[in-house]
Amino acid sequence: MRMVESRSCSLKKCNQWILKLAASTLAVIFAFRIFTSFSDDVSTDLRMAAIPQIQPDSVVGRQTTPGSHVNGKGKCDLFNGEWIPNPLGPAYTNETCHVIEDHQNCMMNGRPDTAYLYWRWNPRNCELPLLNAQRFLEMMRNKSWALIGDSISRNHVQSLLCILSKVEKPVEVYHDNEYKSRTWSFKSYGLTISVVWSPFLVEAAIFEDVNGVSTTETELYFDKFDKKWLDQYQNLDYMIFSTGKWFLKTAVYYEKDNIVGCHYCPKRNLTELGFDFAYRRSLSAVLNFIASSGHRGMIFFRTSTPDHFEGGEWFEGGNCERKSPVKEGEMKLKDLHKILRRIELEEFNKVVKRAYVNGVNLKLLDLNPLSLLRPDGHPGPYRWPHPFSKGKKFDKPNDCLHWCLPGPIDSWNDVIMQMVVDG
């Protein structure tokens, strides 16, 4: 009898314990529902502005392919997705930023439509925060950045400076005689940002006037690097290398100081090698150097971005009159851009594993796909001041290569920031 009573008492205590556990569990679930409901009410603007903390690979998820990372929705592809409406509009204007060059200052030059300003890049399977200028400057204390390449790099550096100038105005501390290579300082943060004019990345002798008209063939040296970036390479913390369309120019090619051929030189008794030969040889040399350099910062190789000339090219009456982004698949790369892109991806893939083994943090910044979808973002005739004012006839070339500022190029910085945060 006593044994039965003892067992009954234990069961009663057990039941009471189970009831208490169930009640506690319900309380936790209820609290969690309240918390998540509150979180869902946080404005989208605040969520977009928040940049995640840098975390170890074990927390964030190791980067699996260039420009991809793992999140709760699966693999995030930073370079493929769509442009979605952004009611907030641009982070700056031509009135709040004073480093915009006239040729890209579409607002100042009278571009009447503004819809192109109200879009942001939305990568597949993830939310991309807008670049937080304050957070970027804090992260980059006492660091140095350089964007190395042609006029698209110059276009890009202006965009980055304009976004950061919301927090502190940059001070120019260096420029070359032609104002093509320049350096700015954010003195409160010890940060310097430079643009280095090096359109071929390898050593080149260029014979052009201020209007880009050549007096004779460019001379390219595949086995020598441009000292404008080489001399400061090891002292820079972050670099973005890019090149592209300059290789289409008439040129004579050298290796070991001997002529090996040319591109489009019918008056010279030289072997026609083609621009693609020169592009591959030059990129291969530069990327192999980077992969073996032992550099301990972060280096991006940016793919070349497409132009959007329709109805002709730069000096053939081509224009870019579209007023909105296109969807993926609606616009195809031109054959020329396909050649450049194929070479870029092939040469990058040849060296990326060796870079990793050598401890070089080399990343592919593949901005080609997202840029292809923005035919509306170029200056077009508004490269020039008020081209249609007072009924005057417009007889100058449209610019369907560079980007209006502000404009689509600003989203490039959002992608770069995410790649820096991902490590």
C-alpha positions, -999 to 999 in steps of 0.1 A, spaced: 0 0 0 28 24 9 45 16 -23 14 25 -43 10 58 -24 46 67 -30 43 61 -68 10 81 -69 28 110 -52 57 110 -77 33 110 -106 15 140 -92 48 159 -89 58 149 -123 25 162 -138 29 195 -120 65 198 -134 52 191 -169 25 218 -165 50 243 -154 73 235 -183 44 239 -208 35 272 -193 70 285 -195 73 274 -231 41 292 -240 54 323 -223 86 322 -243 67 317 -276 44 346 -268 73 369 -260 91 358 -292 59 366 -313 57 400 -297 94 407 -305 92 395 -341 60 415 -346 79 446 -334 109 438 -356 86 435 -387 73 470 -380 108 486 -382 110 508 -413 125 494 -444 147 525 -446 164 517 -413 170 481 -423 185 492 -456 208 517 -438 222 492 -413 255 475 -424 261 442 -407 291 438 -383 322 421 -397 321 386 -384 343 355 -387 337 331 -415 321 306 -391 293 331 -384 287 348 -418 295 318 -440 326 315 -460 325 332 -494 319 304 -519 323 322 -552 333 357 -560 304 380 -551 284 353 -534 277 346 -498 253 325 -478 224 339 -459 190 327 -445 175 327 -480 202 306 -496 231 316 -518 232 354 -524 244 364 -559 254 400 -556 259 405 -594 226 391 -607 191 403 -598 170 433 -608 167 470 -603 137 478 -581 121 512 -573 138 533 -546 115 560 -534 143 575 -513 160 587 -544 198 595 -547 221 599 -517 233 632 -530 228 658 -558 250 680 -579 243 707 -553 255 687 -523 285 672 -540 312 693 -557 335 667 -572 313 657 -601 329 665 -635 308 685 -659 305 657 -685 287 635 -659 267 662 -642 235 655 -660 214 676 -636 235 707 -641 235 701 -679 197 702 -680 186 665 -682 148 669 -677 137 634 -667 145 622 -631 130 587 -630 165 571 -636 174 584 -601 148 563 -583 161 527 -586 184 506 -565 201 473 -572 184 442 -557 206 411 -558 191 376 -561 182 359 -528 193 387 -505 188 423 -493 216 446 -502 220 475 -477 227 510 -491 262 521 -484 263 537 -449 288 566 -453 294 569 -416 300 532 -411 323 531 -441 345 559 -429 347 544 -394 357 510 -409 384 527 -431 402 547 -405 439 551 -416 433 531 -447 441 539 -484 420 531 -515 429 534 -551 407 529 -582 431 521 -610 420 522 -647 404 545 -672 377 572 -672 351 548 -658 373 545 -627 373 583 -626 335 583 -630 333 557 -601 356 575 -577 334 606 -579 303 585 -570 321 571 -539 334 605 -528 299 621 -532 283 595 -510 309 598 -483 308 636 -485 275 635 -466 296 629 -435 328 648 -443 339 668 -473 370 653 -490 400 675 -495 421 670 -526 458 665 -516 473 655 -550 467 658 -587 489 652 -618 493 679 -644 462 667 -664 441 660 -633 437 624 -644 453 609 -613 441 625 -581 440 618 -543 415 630 -517 418 628 -480 391 624 -453 413 640 -427 392 632 -396 395 595 -405 430 593 -419 414 578 -451 427 585 -486 410 577 -518 428 579 -551 420 575 -588 451 563 -608 450 569 -645 462 537 -661 439 528 -690 460 498 -701 474 488 -667 506 479 -685 532 505 -696 519 525 -726 531 555 -746 499 574 -757 500 601 -783 466 619 -781 455 654 -778 429 667 -753 401 656 -776 413 620 -777 426 622 -813 457 602 -818 487 615 -838 503 581 -841 498 545 -828 498 538 -791 528 517 -779 520 489 -755 546 469 -735 531 436 -723 559 427 -699 561 461 -681 536 475 -657 525 511 -654 546 526 -627 518 550 -617 501 521 -598 531 498 -594 552 522 -573 524 525 -547 510 490 -549 523 476 -516 513 507 -497 476 506 -506 451 487 -485 423 484 -511 425 485 -549 400 482 -577 417 474 -610 398 477 -643 404 483 -680 387 475 -713 379 496 -743 412 514 -746 426 482 -761 405 488 -792 427 517 -802 453 514 -829 485 502 -812 519 486 -817 528 458 -793 561 452 -776 577 425 -755 613 427 -743 615 460 -761 609 443 -795 579 448 -817 558 417 -818 528 430 -838 500 455 -838 463 462 -839 449 480 -870 481 494 -885 476 489 -923 504 514 -931 530 494 -911 545 461 -923 536 444 -890 517 413 -880 481 420 -871 475 404 -837 442 420 -828 430 438 -797 419 405 -780 455 392 -781 467 424 -764 439 424 -739 446 388 -729 483 392 -727 481 424 -706 455 411 -682 473 378 -678 505 396 -668 488 420 -643 466 393 -627 495 369 -624 516 396 -607 488 403 -582 482 366 -574 519 362 -566 525 396 -549 519 386 -513 498 417 -509 479 417 -476 450 441 -483 420 435 -505 421 437 -543 392 438 -567 393 431 -604 363 449 -619 349 435 -652 345 460 -680 310 476 -682 290 479 -714 280 509 -733 244 514 -745 248 530 -779 218 523 -801 216 533 -838 254 538 -841 285 542 -820 301 573 -804 310 592 -836 282 575 -857 251 592 -843 245 566 -817 221 575 -788 208 561 -755 172 575 -751 157 548 -728 141 562 -696 140 531 -674 160 499 -665 154 467 -685 148 432 -672 173 404 -673 174 390 -708 158 420 -725 192 434 -736 221 414 -749 258 422 -747 273 434 -780 298 410 -796 327 433 -786 317 433 -750 314 395 -751 350 392 -762 362 415 -734 342 397 -708 352 362 -719 389 371 -716 384 388 -682 366 358 -667 390 333 -682 421 351 -670 407 358 -635 398 321 -631 433 311 -640 449 329 -611 422 331 -583 433 298 -567 469 307 -567 461 341 -551 443 323 -523 472 299 -517 496 329 -516 473 347 -491 462 374 -516 426 385 -511 417 389 -548 380 393 -556 360 395 -588 339 426 -590 316 415 -618 295 447 -623 289 439 -660 255 421 -656 238 447 -634 252 476 -655 238 460 -687 203 465 -673 207 503 -670 206 519 -705 188 548 -690 217 559 -668 241 576 -693 245 613 -700 236 609 -737 233 645 -750 235 659 -715 272 653 -715 270 689 -728 254 719 -711 218 724 -721 221 708 -756 186 717 -767 182 752 -752 168 780 -773 161 756 -801 197 750 -810 205 720 -831 224 693 -813 254 681 -834 277 666 -808 282 629 -799 260 613 -772 278 598 -743 263 563 -737 294 550 -720 299 570 -688 273 574 -661 252 603 -648 260 614 -613 240 607 -593 229 576 -611 232 538 -614 269 538 -607 261 547 -571 249 511 -565 283 498 -574 294 511 -540 267 492 -522 280 459 -537 316 468 -528 307 476 -492 289 442 -489 320 424 -503 342 442 -478 320 433 -449 319 397 -461 356 397 -462 
